[in-house]
Amino acid sequence: MSIEDNTRPIEPEIVTDFAGRMSYGSYLALDELLGAQHPLSVP
């Protein structure tokens, strides 16, 4: 650990790359979120 720049190494158990596991849209559950919208007006 370095006191000068206030950082420490990342532990090996920490997952930092989710590219093969999920997209940002799936993380946010965009399909569910956008499907829950109920517009008050008709376009």
PETA-V607239 format. One record per residue. N is the residue number from 1. RES is the residue in one small letter. NEAR is the number of other C-alpha atoms within 10 Angstrom. Layout:
N,RES,NEAR
N,RES,NEAR
//
This chain:
1,m,8
2,s,8
3,i,7
4,e,6
5,d,7
6,n,7
7,t,9
8,r,9
9,p,7
10,i,9
11,e,7
12,p,7
13,e,6
14,i,7
15,v,8
16,t,8
17,d,8
18,f,10
19,a,8
20,g,6
21,r,8
22,m,10
23,s,11
24,y,10
25,g,9
26,s,11
27,y,10
28,l,10
29,a,11
30,l,12
31,d,10
32,e,10
33,l,9
34,l,9
35,g,8
36,a,9
37,q,8
38,h,7
39,p,7
40,l,6
41,s,5
42,v,4
43,p,4
//
